[in-house]
Amino acid sequence: MPNPNRGSCGFQSSEFEQEYERPSKSQLKREMTALQKLGAELVAEARERVKRVPMPEDVRDAILECQQIKDHEGRRRQMQYVGKKMRTLNEDELAAIQRTLDSWRGLSKADTAAMHALERRRDKLLKDDNALPALLEQHPDLNIQHLRTLIRNARKEQAENKPPKAYREIFQILKELQSVAAKDDAEDSDGNDSEDEDDNRD
């Protein structure tokens, strides 16, 4: 049978244009992953906060229901459903949700960069066994046994696709260490300024 696509009839140029206008599979996957992550962030927030987020009622209901599910498999299925509901939102609705989350965290560009640095450090702790001794050198008072247990649990969570409880706790510890270090630096700076003033008086 002759191929109807062969010869002068071929494809219309408009058909090629339509093909090129479609987003690539990798782009669609990135967008879906971002929406799934945004949904997971909302699930992790307090229920009273979620109720104040500007979003359609059906999306909010899916998130609130997910928060109540304790069974791992049931929660995983509900998280997939949350991701599906997030994909029904338009750009304005998504932007409003993101602005609300950012306002809660008081995130400036500097804050965001600092947060990403902490996330990279946490990931390094999970992947590189040498990262923990290096962290202990910087923070000698660190409860290394507790952190080692959390790292082991976080690796297990990732391997078994469990809720990231230990993973989040590691982030909070690193955040506290950063806050203490920043406070110490500020006190040292104030102390040096005082010494300079005393020298000037002499």
N, C-alpha and C positions, 0 to 999 in steps of 0.2 A: 504493500500500500504506500503510495507517495506521501512524503512528509508534507503536511499543509503549511509548515513553518518555513519550508525551503523555497528559494526563488524570490521573485520580485515582491510577492505579497508580504512575506516576512512579518516582523513585529512592527507595530507603529512606534514612532519615536516617543510618543507620550507614554507608552508602556514602560520604556526604559526610565523616563523621568520619574514616574510613579515609584519604580523600584528603588531608585537612588534616594528618593525623598524619605523612605521608611528608615527609622532608626535601626542601627545594627543590633545584632543579638547581644553583643557584649555591652552595648550602651543600655539596652533594655534590662540586662541582668544587673548592671550597676545601679540603675534607678530602682529596681525592685529590692535590691539589697539595702539601699539607703532608706527606703520606706519601711522595710522590715525592722531596721535598726531604730528608726524614729518611733515605731510602734512599741519596740522593746523598752525604749527610754520612758515612754508614757506608762507602760505596765509597771516599771520600777518606781514610779512616783507614788506618793501617798494618795489614797482614794479621794480625799477632800480636795486635793490639788487638781486631780484629773477631772473632777466635776466642774472645775472653774475654767478649764481649757476650752476655747472657742472651737467647737467641732460638731458635726452632725450627731444626733442622738444615737443612731445605730452604731457608729464607730465608737462612741464613748461606752456604750453598753458592752460591746465586744471586749474592750480593754478592762472594764470593771469586772466582767465575768472571768477573764483570764487571771486577774489578781487573786480570785477566790479558789482557783483550782490548785490543789496540792499534788495530785497524781502527776508523775513526770510525763507519761505518754499523753494524758489528757491535756496537760498544759502545753505540750509541744504542738498538738493539733490546734489548740485554741490560738497559739501564737501565729501559726500559719494563717488562720482565719483573720486575725488582727491585721496581718500583712496584706491580705486580700482586701480588707475593708479600707486600709490606708491608700490602696491604689485607686479607690473610687473618688478620692479627694482631688479638688482642682488646685492649681498653683497658689491661689490666694488663701485658700483654707490651710494648705501646708505651711505657707509663709507665716500665717497667724499663729499656728501651733509652735513653729520654731522660735518665733519672737517671744512667745510666752515662756518656753523652756529657758531661753537665753536670759530673760529678765529675772527668772527665779535664781539663776546661778550668778547673775551680775557679771556676765562674761564680757570682758573687753577683749581686744585683739591680743593683748599681752597675756591675759588670763587664759585665753584659748591656746596660745602657744605653750604656756607653762603646763597646761593640762595634757597636751599632746606629748610633751617631753616626759611627763610622769607615766603616760601610757606606754611610751617606748621603753622606759626603764623597767616597767613591770613586765613587759613582754621579754625583755632581755633576761630578767631573773628566771623566767620559765624556760628559756631556751639555752642559757649559758650558765653552767654550774660555777664558773669563776666570778660571776657577777655578784653573788652574795658575799663572799669574802671582801670584795672591793667596797661594797656598801658598808660592811662592818668597820672597815678602816676609817671611813668618813664619819660613822656614827657608832662609837664604841659602846654606848649604852643600849644599843639595839637588842631586843629580845630575839636572838638569832634562832633559838629552838622553835619558838612560836612561828616565826616567819618561814622557817624551813618546812614546818608542817603545812602551813598555808600554801606554799609553793607546790608541795606534793599533792595536796588536795585539789588545787587549781588545775594541775596537769591531768588529774583523774577526771575532773569535771569536763574538761575539753575532750578527752578521749571518749567519754561515755555520753557526751552531749547533755550534760546536766546543767541546771541553773547555776550561773557563775557567782556563787556566794563567796568562796575563798578568793576568787579572782578580784571581786570588788573590794574585799577586805584588804588585800595587798595594796590596792590603789590608795585606800584611806590611810594606811600606815605610811606609805611614801609621801602622801600629801602632808601628814603631820610632821614628818621628818623635815620636809622642805620648809614648813612654817616655823619650826624651832630654829632651823639654820638661819632663816631670814631675820628672825627676832634677835638671835645672837649677833648677827652681822650689824644690825641696827644699834644694838647696845654698845658694841665695840666702837662703832663710828661715833656715837655720842660721847663715849669715854675719851676717845682721841681728841674730839673737839674741845672738851673740858680741859684736857692737858695742854692743848695749844693756847687756850685762853690764859691759863696760869702762867705759861712761859712768857706770854706777851706782857703780863702784869710785871713780871720780874724785869 
